[in-house]
Amino acid sequence: MKRKLSILPILCVLLYACGSDDDIPIRDPDFDPQTSNKMAIEPVTNVQVQEGYGSLVLTWENPSDKNLDHISIKHIGANGQEIKDSIVKDIEELAIVGLSDMQRQEFVLTAYNKKNESSEAVYVKARPMMPPFLQVAQTFLLEARDKKLAISYKNDSQMPVNVTITVPQKDGDALVQELVSIETFTEIEYDNIPEGEFEVSVVIADEFENTIERNEKIEVIKGDIILQVSKALWTVDGFSSEEAVGENNGNNGRCIHMIDDNIWTFWHTQWKDAPGPDNDKWVAFNLGEPIKFYSIELFRRQNDGRGTTKFEVLTKMKKEDEWVSIGIFDRDINTNEGQMYKIEGNPVGQFIKIKTLESNNAHTMFAELNIYTSLER
Protein backbone atom coordinates (compact mmCIF):
# COMPACT_ATOMS: atom_id res chain seq x y z
CA MET A 1 0.00 0.00 0.00
CA LYS A 2 2.79 2.47 0.81
CA ARG A 3 4.42 1.81 -2.55
CA LYS A 4 1.20 2.61 -4.43
CA LEU A 5 0.68 5.88 -2.60
CA SER A 6 4.16 7.06 -3.41
CA ILE A 7 4.05 6.12 -7.07
CA LEU A 8 0.50 7.18 -7.97
CA PRO A 9 1.20 10.92 -8.17
CA ILE A 10 4.14 10.27 -10.51
CA LEU A 11 2.05 8.13 -12.84
CA CYS A 12 -0.67 10.70 -12.95
CA VAL A 13 1.75 13.47 -13.86
CA LEU A 14 3.23 11.35 -16.64
CA LEU A 15 -0.16 10.47 -18.05
CA TYR A 16 -1.29 14.05 -17.95
CA ALA A 17 1.87 15.19 -19.64
CA CYS A 18 1.20 12.66 -22.41
CA GLY A 19 -2.21 14.14 -23.00
CA SER A 20 -4.50 11.61 -21.29
CA ASP A 21 -8.06 12.87 -20.80
CA ASP A 22 -8.86 10.36 -18.07
CA ASP A 23 -6.13 11.16 -15.57
CA ILE A 24 -5.86 14.64 -13.98
CA PRO A 25 -2.92 15.63 -11.78
CA ILE A 26 -3.61 16.06 -8.06
CA ARG A 27 -3.64 19.75 -7.08
CA ASP A 28 -5.17 22.10 -4.58
CA PRO A 29 -8.90 22.31 -5.45
CA ASP A 30 -8.81 26.05 -4.71
CA PHE A 31 -5.88 26.64 -7.06
CA ASP A 32 -6.98 28.21 -10.36
CA PRO A 33 -4.40 27.66 -13.16
CA GLN A 34 -6.21 30.14 -15.40
CA THR A 35 -5.44 33.12 -13.16
CA SER A 36 -2.18 32.06 -11.50
CA ASN A 37 1.36 32.18 -12.71
CA LYS A 38 2.84 28.99 -11.26
CA MET A 39 6.22 30.66 -10.96
CA ALA A 40 5.01 33.72 -9.09
CA ILE A 41 2.12 35.92 -8.01
CA GLU A 42 1.69 39.68 -8.31
CA PRO A 43 3.24 41.67 -5.44
CA VAL A 44 1.40 43.92 -3.02
CA THR A 45 0.97 47.50 -4.19
CA ASN A 46 0.50 51.00 -2.77
CA VAL A 47 2.57 50.27 0.34
CA GLN A 48 2.53 53.18 2.79
CA VAL A 49 3.76 53.79 6.33
CA GLN A 50 2.14 56.11 8.85
CA GLU A 51 4.59 57.25 11.54
CA GLY A 52 3.34 57.43 15.11
CA TYR A 53 4.81 57.91 18.58
CA GLY A 54 6.87 54.75 18.99
CA SER A 55 4.78 53.06 16.33
CA LEU A 56 4.44 52.48 12.59
CA VAL A 57 1.30 51.47 10.71
CA LEU A 58 1.78 49.63 7.40
CA THR A 59 -0.96 49.67 4.78
CA TRP A 60 -0.96 48.04 1.36
CA GLU A 61 -3.22 46.60 -1.33
CA ASN A 62 -3.28 42.84 -1.85
CA PRO A 63 -3.05 41.41 -5.37
CA SER A 64 -6.45 40.58 -6.86
CA ASP A 65 -5.34 37.07 -7.80
CA LYS A 66 -7.85 34.59 -6.32
CA ASN A 67 -4.97 32.19 -5.67
CA LEU A 68 -3.50 34.56 -3.08
CA ASP A 69 -2.92 32.66 0.16
CA HIS A 70 -1.10 35.04 2.51
CA ILE A 71 1.28 37.96 2.88
CA SER A 72 4.63 37.58 4.66
CA ILE A 73 5.89 40.73 6.41
CA LYS A 74 9.46 40.60 7.68
CA HIS A 75 10.38 43.30 10.22
CA ILE A 76 14.10 44.13 10.18
CA GLY A 77 15.68 46.36 12.82
CA ALA A 78 18.33 49.07 12.41
CA ASN A 79 21.11 46.53 13.05
CA GLY A 80 19.95 44.38 10.13
CA GLN A 81 18.59 41.62 12.35
CA GLU A 82 15.14 40.21 11.66
CA ILE A 83 12.79 41.06 14.52
CA LYS A 84 9.64 39.27 13.43
CA ASP A 85 8.11 37.49 10.45
CA SER A 86 4.33 38.03 10.39
CA ILE A 87 1.97 35.95 8.28
CA VAL A 88 -1.29 37.76 7.54
CA LYS A 89 -4.37 36.82 5.54
CA ASP A 90 -7.31 38.84 4.26
CA ILE A 91 -6.05 42.11 5.76
CA GLU A 92 -4.23 45.12 4.33
CA GLU A 93 -2.96 46.84 7.48
CA LEU A 94 -0.49 45.98 10.22
CA ALA A 95 0.40 48.11 13.27
CA ILE A 96 3.85 47.85 14.85
CA VAL A 97 3.69 49.35 18.34
CA GLY A 98 5.93 49.58 21.37
CA LEU A 99 9.11 50.57 19.51
CA SER A 100 11.74 51.74 21.99
CA ASP A 101 13.68 54.27 19.89
CA MET A 102 13.61 56.33 16.69
CA GLN A 103 15.92 54.17 14.62
CA ARG A 104 14.97 53.27 11.07
CA GLN A 105 12.93 50.11 10.61
CA GLU A 106 12.68 48.08 7.41
CA PHE A 107 9.81 45.91 6.23
CA VAL A 108 9.75 43.33 3.42
CA LEU A 109 6.29 42.40 2.09
CA THR A 110 5.96 39.26 -0.05
CA ALA A 111 2.75 37.70 -1.41
CA TYR A 112 2.40 33.91 -1.59
CA ASN A 113 -0.09 31.87 -3.61
CA LYS A 114 -1.71 28.59 -2.61
CA LYS A 115 1.27 26.69 -3.97
CA ASN A 116 3.52 28.69 -1.64
CA GLU A 117 5.11 30.46 -4.60
CA SER A 118 6.24 33.98 -3.84
CA SER A 119 5.90 37.32 -5.54
CA GLU A 120 8.59 39.92 -5.97
CA ALA A 121 9.42 41.38 -2.55
CA VAL A 122 8.45 44.97 -1.78
CA TYR A 123 10.71 46.93 0.58
CA VAL A 124 9.80 49.96 2.68
CA LYS A 125 11.72 51.86 5.38
CA ALA A 126 10.51 54.33 8.00
CA ARG A 127 11.37 55.86 11.37
CA PRO A 128 8.84 56.14 14.20
CA MET A 129 8.31 59.38 16.05
CA MET A 130 9.87 59.56 19.50
CA PRO A 131 8.29 57.00 21.87
CA PRO A 132 6.36 58.73 24.68
CA PHE A 133 8.42 57.19 27.49
CA LEU A 134 11.62 58.40 25.82
CA GLN A 135 10.34 61.95 25.39
CA VAL A 136 9.42 62.09 29.08
CA ALA A 137 12.95 60.95 29.98
CA GLN A 138 14.72 63.36 27.65
CA THR A 139 12.65 66.42 28.59
CA PHE A 140 12.88 65.76 32.34
CA LEU A 141 14.08 69.11 33.71
CA LEU A 142 14.93 70.53 37.14
CA GLU A 143 14.57 74.23 37.85
CA ALA A 144 14.72 76.51 40.91
CA ARG A 145 11.63 78.63 41.37
CA ASP A 146 10.67 80.68 44.45
CA LYS A 147 13.06 78.66 46.62
CA LYS A 148 11.46 75.44 45.46
CA LEU A 149 12.63 72.58 43.30
CA ALA A 150 10.47 72.22 40.19
CA ILE A 151 10.39 69.08 38.04
CA SER A 152 8.84 69.18 34.59
CA TYR A 153 8.62 67.01 31.49
CA LYS A 154 6.73 66.77 28.21
CA ASN A 155 4.54 64.11 26.61
CA ASP A 156 3.34 65.42 23.24
CA SER A 157 1.72 62.09 22.38
CA GLN A 158 -0.71 62.28 25.32
CA MET A 159 -0.42 58.47 25.46
CA PRO A 160 -0.26 56.95 28.96
CA VAL A 161 3.20 56.86 30.50
CA ASN A 162 3.83 55.69 34.05
CA VAL A 163 6.17 58.05 35.90
CA THR A 164 7.60 57.37 39.37
CA ILE A 165 9.51 60.28 40.91
CA THR A 166 11.67 59.99 44.04
CA VAL A 167 12.82 63.18 45.81
CA PRO A 168 14.82 63.15 49.10
CA GLN A 169 13.40 65.24 51.95
CA LYS A 170 15.04 67.25 54.73
CA ASP A 171 14.09 64.70 57.40
CA GLY A 172 16.01 61.97 55.57
CA ASP A 173 13.00 60.23 54.09
CA ALA A 174 12.19 60.17 50.39
CA LEU A 175 8.99 61.38 48.78
CA VAL A 176 7.82 58.95 46.11
CA GLN A 177 5.10 59.96 43.67
CA GLU A 178 3.57 57.62 41.11
CA LEU A 179 1.84 59.31 38.19
CA VAL A 180 0.16 58.27 34.97
CA SER A 181 1.22 61.00 32.58
CA ILE A 182 -1.15 61.79 29.71
CA GLU A 183 -0.81 65.57 29.73
CA THR A 184 1.29 67.44 27.17
CA PHE A 185 3.21 69.18 29.96
CA THR A 186 3.58 68.16 33.60
CA GLU A 187 5.15 70.21 36.38
CA ILE A 188 5.55 69.44 40.09
CA GLU A 189 7.15 71.57 42.85
CA TYR A 190 8.91 70.49 46.06
CA ASP A 191 9.87 72.79 48.95
CA ASN A 192 11.29 70.38 51.54
CA ILE A 193 14.57 69.51 49.84
CA PRO A 194 17.77 68.94 51.88
CA GLU A 195 21.12 70.67 51.62
CA GLY A 196 24.22 68.84 50.38
CA GLU A 197 24.34 66.46 47.43
CA PHE A 198 21.38 64.27 46.65
CA GLU A 199 19.78 62.59 43.67
CA VAL A 200 16.34 62.91 42.14
CA SER A 201 15.26 59.92 40.09
CA VAL A 202 12.41 59.29 37.72
CA VAL A 203 11.45 55.88 36.34
CA ILE A 204 9.42 56.01 33.14
CA ALA A 205 7.61 53.00 31.72
CA ASP A 206 5.00 52.48 29.01
CA GLU A 207 2.41 49.77 28.51
CA PHE A 208 4.84 47.79 26.35
CA GLU A 209 7.34 47.40 29.21
CA ASN A 210 9.80 49.86 27.73
CA THR A 211 11.50 51.38 30.76
CA ILE A 212 14.17 54.00 31.35
CA GLU A 213 15.49 55.60 34.52
CA ARG A 214 16.65 59.20 34.53
CA ASN A 215 18.76 60.32 37.50
CA GLU A 216 19.69 63.93 38.23
CA LYS A 217 22.38 64.74 40.80
CA ILE A 218 21.50 67.86 42.76
CA GLU A 219 24.01 69.70 44.91
CA VAL A 220 22.90 72.29 47.44
CA ILE A 221 25.89 74.15 48.91
CA LYS A 222 25.53 77.17 51.23
CA GLY A 223 22.00 77.69 50.04
CA ASP A 224 22.80 77.28 46.32
CA ILE A 225 21.24 74.61 44.14
CA ILE A 226 22.78 73.20 40.97
CA LEU A 227 20.27 72.84 38.13
CA GLN A 228 20.17 72.17 34.42
CA VAL A 229 19.80 75.27 32.21
CA SER A 230 16.78 75.42 29.91
CA LYS A 231 17.60 75.50 26.18
CA ALA A 232 14.60 77.65 25.22
CA LEU A 233 16.81 80.65 24.33
CA TRP A 234 19.73 78.76 22.80
CA THR A 235 20.76 79.29 19.18
CA VAL A 236 23.66 78.19 17.00
CA ASP A 237 26.35 80.90 16.97
CA GLY A 238 28.89 79.31 14.65
CA PHE A 239 30.72 76.14 13.60
CA SER A 240 33.73 74.85 11.70
CA SER A 241 31.44 72.74 9.51
CA GLU A 242 28.28 70.66 9.71
CA GLU A 243 26.77 67.84 7.66
CA ALA A 244 23.72 69.62 6.27
CA VAL A 245 22.81 67.04 3.60
CA GLY A 246 24.28 63.59 4.11
CA GLU A 247 22.62 62.66 7.40
CA ASN A 248 18.98 61.93 6.57
CA ASN A 249 18.67 64.84 4.10
CA GLY A 250 19.43 67.48 6.72
CA ASN A 251 17.18 66.04 9.39
CA ASN A 252 20.34 65.10 11.28
CA GLY A 253 24.01 66.08 11.31
CA ARG A 254 23.51 69.83 11.84
CA CYS A 255 24.61 71.85 14.87
CA ILE A 256 21.03 72.43 16.01
CA HIS A 257 20.73 68.69 16.66
CA MET A 258 23.26 69.06 19.49
CA ILE A 259 20.78 71.17 21.50
CA ASP A 260 17.41 69.57 20.60
CA ASP A 261 17.02 67.44 23.77
CA ASN A 262 17.29 64.28 21.66
CA ILE A 263 20.33 62.06 22.18
CA TRP A 264 19.50 60.10 19.00
CA THR A 265 20.29 63.09 16.79
CA PHE A 266 23.75 64.64 16.51
CA TRP A 267 26.05 67.30 15.09
CA HIS A 268 28.58 65.90 12.60
CA THR A 269 31.35 67.76 10.81
CA GLN A 270 30.90 67.81 7.03
CA TRP A 271 31.74 64.60 5.16
CA LYS A 272 29.56 64.74 2.05
CA ASP A 273 31.34 66.68 -0.73
CA ALA A 274 33.77 68.01 1.87
CA PRO A 275 36.67 69.97 0.33
CA GLY A 276 39.21 68.16 2.52
CA PRO A 277 40.07 67.13 6.10
CA ASP A 278 38.47 69.40 8.71
CA ASN A 279 41.41 70.13 11.03
CA ASP A 280 39.66 72.83 13.07
CA LYS A 281 36.58 71.18 14.59
CA TRP A 282 34.34 73.32 16.78
CA VAL A 283 30.77 74.41 17.43
CA ALA A 284 29.47 77.45 19.35
CA PHE A 285 26.12 78.41 20.84
CA ASN A 286 24.50 81.63 22.06
CA LEU A 287 22.72 80.82 25.34
CA GLY A 288 20.44 83.87 25.10
CA GLU A 289 21.44 85.24 28.52
CA PRO A 290 24.47 85.18 30.84
CA ILE A 291 24.91 81.83 32.59
CA LYS A 292 27.06 80.96 35.60
CA PHE A 293 28.73 77.73 34.50
CA TYR A 294 28.86 74.99 37.12
CA SER A 295 29.33 72.00 34.81
CA ILE A 296 28.52 70.75 31.33
CA GLU A 297 27.32 67.36 30.14
CA LEU A 298 28.08 65.83 26.74
CA PHE A 299 26.60 62.76 25.03
CA ARG A 300 28.38 60.93 22.26
CA ARG A 301 26.65 59.92 19.03
CA GLN A 302 24.76 56.91 20.32
CA ASN A 303 26.32 53.50 19.68
CA ASP A 304 29.32 55.08 17.95
CA GLY A 305 32.81 55.10 19.47
CA ARG A 306 34.39 57.46 16.96
CA GLY A 307 35.23 61.12 17.43
CA THR A 308 36.64 63.52 20.02
CA THR A 309 38.86 62.16 22.81
CA LYS A 310 39.99 65.54 24.21
CA PHE A 311 38.26 68.90 23.94
CA GLU A 312 38.33 72.48 25.21
CA VAL A 313 35.43 74.58 26.53
CA LEU A 314 35.52 78.35 25.93
CA THR A 315 33.15 81.19 26.76
CA LYS A 316 32.62 84.93 26.31
CA MET A 317 30.03 87.47 27.38
CA LYS A 318 29.45 89.35 24.11
CA LYS A 319 29.70 88.26 20.50
CA GLU A 320 32.55 90.69 19.78
CA ASP A 321 34.58 89.51 22.80
CA GLU A 322 37.54 87.15 22.58
CA TRP A 323 37.00 83.51 23.57
CA VAL A 324 38.32 82.54 27.00
CA SER A 325 39.19 78.94 27.89
CA ILE A 326 37.38 77.58 30.95
CA GLY A 327 38.53 73.98 30.82
CA ILE A 328 40.25 71.17 28.90
CA PHE A 329 38.87 67.67 29.37
CA ASP A 330 39.47 64.07 28.34
CA ARG A 331 36.45 62.21 27.01
CA ASP A 332 35.44 58.55 27.23
CA ILE A 333 34.00 57.69 23.81
CA ASN A 334 32.97 54.15 24.81
CA THR A 335 29.75 54.99 26.65
CA ASN A 336 26.31 56.18 25.59
CA GLU A 337 25.77 57.81 29.00
CA GLY A 338 26.15 61.55 29.44
CA GLN A 339 29.54 62.63 30.83
CA MET A 340 29.78 65.50 33.31
CA TYR A 341 32.63 68.01 33.34
CA LYS A 342 33.01 70.44 36.28
CA ILE A 343 33.85 74.03 35.30
CA GLU A 344 36.13 75.41 38.00
CA GLY A 345 35.47 78.87 39.38
CA ASN A 346 31.87 79.08 38.09
CA PRO A 347 32.66 81.62 35.30
CA VAL A 348 29.84 83.60 33.72
CA GLY A 349 29.25 83.83 29.98
CA GLN A 350 26.52 83.99 27.34
CA PHE A 351 28.36 82.07 24.63
CA ILE A 352 29.92 78.61 24.78
CA LYS A 353 32.31 76.93 22.35
CA ILE A 354 33.26 73.23 22.25
CA LYS A 355 36.54 72.70 20.39
CA THR A 356 38.06 69.31 19.56
CA LEU A 357 41.74 68.99 20.49
CA GLU A 358 42.27 65.26 19.87
CA SER A 359 40.21 62.66 18.02
CA ASN A 360 40.40 59.03 16.92
CA ASN A 361 38.63 59.92 13.67
CA ALA A 362 38.83 62.47 10.87
CA HIS A 363 35.46 63.82 11.95
CA THR A 364 33.81 65.07 15.13
CA MET A 365 30.28 64.28 16.31
CA PHE A 366 28.33 65.05 19.49
CA ALA A 367 24.74 64.05 20.26
CA GLU A 368 23.74 66.51 22.99
CA LEU A 369 25.03 69.32 25.20
CA ASN A 370 23.58 70.14 28.62
CA ILE A 371 24.73 72.97 30.90
CA TYR A 372 24.32 73.18 34.68
CA THR A 373 24.31 76.38 36.71
CA SER A 374 24.33 77.44 40.34
CA LEU A 375 21.27 79.31 41.61
CA GLU A 376 20.54 80.72 45.05
CA ARG A 377 17.75 79.17 47.09
WOSULGI-V767008 format. One line per field, one symbol per residue. ss: DSSP state (H for helix, E for strand, - for the rest). phi: phi as a letter, one per 20 degrees, with the letter a starting at -180 (. if undefined). burial: 1 if it has 16 or more other C-alpha atoms within 10 Angstrom, else 0. A space follows every 10 residues. Layout:
ss->???
phi->???
burial->???
This chain:
ss->-HHHHHHHHH HHHHHHH--- ---------- ------E--E ----EEEEEE EEE-EEEEEE E------EEE EEEEEE---- -EEEEEEE-- --EEEE---- ---EEEEEEE EEE----E-- -EEEEEE-E- -HHHHHHHH- EEEEE--EEE EEEE------ EEEEEEEE-- ---EEEEEEE E---EEEEEE -----EEEEE EEEEE----- EEEEEEEEEE E--EEEEE-- ----EEEEE- -------HHH --E-HHHH-- ------EE-- ---------- -EEEEEEEEE EEEEEEEEE- -------EEE EEEEEE---- ---EEEEEEE --------EE EE-----EEE EEEEEEEEE- ----EE-EEE EEEEEE-
phi->.ffffeegff fffffffenf eeddffbgfe edffddefea bfffclfcce ecfmbcdeca dffegfefda deceddffen efebdedccl ccbbddcmfe bdffdcccdc ecefemedef fddbcadffg ggfffgfedf cdbeblmced dbadbfflef cecddccfdg fnfcedddcd ecefccbcdc cceeenebcd ccddbdfemf cbdddcedcd clnececfef egdfbferaf abeecfelln ebnegffecd lcfedaecff celffrgefd dbbcceenaf cefdacccdf gfmbeeofdb bcdcbbedfe fefcfcrcce ceedceffde cfefnlfdad cccdcfdcbe bfcdbcebdc cdcdcfe
burial->0000000000 0110100000 0000000000 1000010001 1111001010 1111110111 0110001111 1111110000 0000000000 0000000111 1110111011 1111101110 0000011111 1111111011 1111001111 1011111011 1111111110 0000000000 1100000011 0011100101 1111110001 1100000111 0001111110 0001110010 1111111000 0111111111 1111111111 1000000100 1111111000 1111111111 1100111111 1111111000 0010010100 1010010110 1010000011 1111111110 0011111111 1111101
